[in-house]
Amino acid sequence: MTMNVIGIISEKDILSSIFPDMKEIIESGAKADFEEMENDYTGVLDKTFADLMTRAVASRYADFACHINNVVAKISSYSSD
């Protein structure tokens, strides 16, 4: 049976559903109350894996000839938001 990766989940995915990103904080002009956001984590408990996961997954076989700069460039190209 062949299985395809449809997404991954990381700590970043979970935390980004609780906390705003810097762009949102700057645009709102308000002082962010991170402690309040932290205490209001219960909203994430109702979400499913599919709600939180990163769907744009890129993978690569281990290739020691690949320079770290190439890897960083590839990752950056997927981070369009």
JOZI-V593621 format. One record per residue. N is the residue number from 1. OMEGA is omega in radians with two decimals (* if undefined). Layout:
n->N omega->OMEGA
n->N omega->OMEGA
This chain:
n->1 omega->3.11
n->2 omega->3.11
n->3 omega->3.10
n->4 omega->3.06
n->5 omega->3.11
n->6 omega->3.11
n->7 omega->3.05
n->8 omega->3.07
n->9 omega->-3.12
n->10 omega->3.07
n->11 omega->3.13
n->12 omega->3.13
n->13 omega->-3.13
n->14 omega->-3.12
n->15 omega->-3.13
n->16 omega->3.06
n->17 omega->3.12
n->18 omega->-3.05
n->19 omega->3.07
n->20 omega->3.05
n->21 omega->-3.07
n->22 omega->3.14
n->23 omega->3.13
n->24 omega->3.13
n->25 omega->-3.12
n->26 omega->-3.12
n->27 omega->-3.12
n->28 omega->3.14
n->29 omega->-3.12
n->30 omega->3.06
n->31 omega->-3.10
n->32 omega->3.08
n->33 omega->-3.06
n->34 omega->3.10
n->35 omega->3.10
n->36 omega->3.12
n->37 omega->3.14
n->38 omega->3.14
n->39 omega->-3.13
n->40 omega->-3.11
n->41 omega->-3.02
n->42 omega->3.11
n->43 omega->-3.13
n->44 omega->-3.11
n->45 omega->-3.14
n->46 omega->-3.10
n->47 omega->3.10
n->48 omega->3.05
n->49 omega->-3.12
n->50 omega->3.11
n->51 omega->-2.99
n->52 omega->-2.96
n->53 omega->3.01
n->54 omega->-3.08
n->55 omega->-3.14
n->56 omega->-3.09
n->57 omega->3.06
n->58 omega->3.13
n->59 omega->-3.14
n->60 omega->3.04
n->61 omega->3.11
n->62 omega->-3.10
n->63 omega->-3.06
n->64 omega->3.09
n->65 omega->-3.13
n->66 omega->-3.12
n->67 omega->-3.10
n->68 omega->3.11
n->69 omega->3.10
n->70 omega->3.12
n->71 omega->3.14
n->72 omega->3.12
n->73 omega->3.14
n->74 omega->3.12
n->75 omega->-3.13
n->76 omega->-3.13
n->77 omega->3.10
n->78 omega->-3.11
n->79 omega->-3.06
n->80 omega->-3.10
n->81 omega->*
